[in-house]
Amino acid sequence: MESIEKLVELGTLLGDTDRFGDLFRQAEQQNSWFTPDNLYFAFKTWSETLTSSKIQQWLHSYVIPKAKVSKKILIVMAGNIPLVGFHDLLCVLVAGHQAIVKLSSNDSVLLPYLVEQFKSFAPDWAAAVTFTDEKVTDYDAVIATGSNNTARYFEYYFGKKPHIIRKNRHSIAILTGDETSETLFALGKDVFQYYGLGCRSVAKLFVPQDYNFDKFFEAIYPYHTIINEQKYANNYDYNKAVYLMSLYKLLENGFLMLKEDEDYGSPIATLFYEYYSDVASLKQRLTTDADKVQCIVAHNFKEGEIAFGQTQIPQLWDYADEVDTLKFLLELA
């Protein structure tokens, strides 16, 4: 399949991270959360995802016609982590459609550069992508990602066309108290990668009654250098001050605060937690709140759970909000 060859070429390109020094500097100047480490991680993760075997595993269950009526797909991208809308763009191109992309002002450097590189190995894909800041009126379907507030705006403007509209979701981890230090250290990757800004970043823990957090704090200590990042430190200090003035009870270790809270979305440098008394009740709670949760990190808790340390390494078939983007695109009449 021609798409497989193009995607493999793209994976090879993304793996050559030495060539992206200037690009990474530009991206960080635009958005200081996009540090070289996070940019390197994003590109390397995509490179390791776009291998021939994984691409074939992803595409084998779809029927992708060689000749298809091309539709114009408007993609409204978020900008919370590097290349957050890349998967949507690839789905549009694999489905044989044209992409009209409205980039976030927080991430408008990376994708135009990569699409420019398409010209060397996938010129038809490069020609199928248009970036715009203008109001778009000529389109056939929409994929839009934003907050709960912007989702209402999206529904109002785009609701009459075929669409995928994504709202706020957050990821959680379920602990039993039997986790090893290695498992809890891996959980730290899910918490701290991208500073917790992604919908796949663990923002809340569910822990059994009388859970002792000492082992958790000890296991995640190697991540303590994150407090040296100025923007993270500023958020830590600000949120701590707000919590203390509000007389909230906190657990903290100098670079992460734990606050007991029923909400799923915690601020930067904060991890919410909630106690559970039995697994059955917790499963029912999460079933009820399924539209608020992106990933569940656990071990032998439920089908579809994510292993500790793996939330920021999604596979091509791990669709946001469990909505099959490629299937949606292929079924457009």
Secondary structure, 3 states (H helix, E strand, C coil): CHHHHHHHHHHHHHHCHHHHHHHHHHHHHHCCCCCHHHHHHHHHHHHHHCCHHHHHHHHCCCCCCCCCCCCEEEEECCCCCCCCCHHHHHHHHHCCCEEEEECCCCCCCHHHHHHHHHCCCCHHHHHCEEECCCCCCCCCEEEEECCHHHHHHHHHHHCCCCEEEECCCEEEEECCCCCCHHHHHHHHHHHHHHHHCCCCCEEEEEEECCCCCHHHHHHHHHHHHHHHCHHHHHHHHHHHHHHHHCCCCEEECCCCEEEECCCCCCCCCEEEEEEECCHHHHHHHHHHCHHHEEEEECCCCCCCCECCCCCCCCCCCCCHHHCCHHHHHHCCC
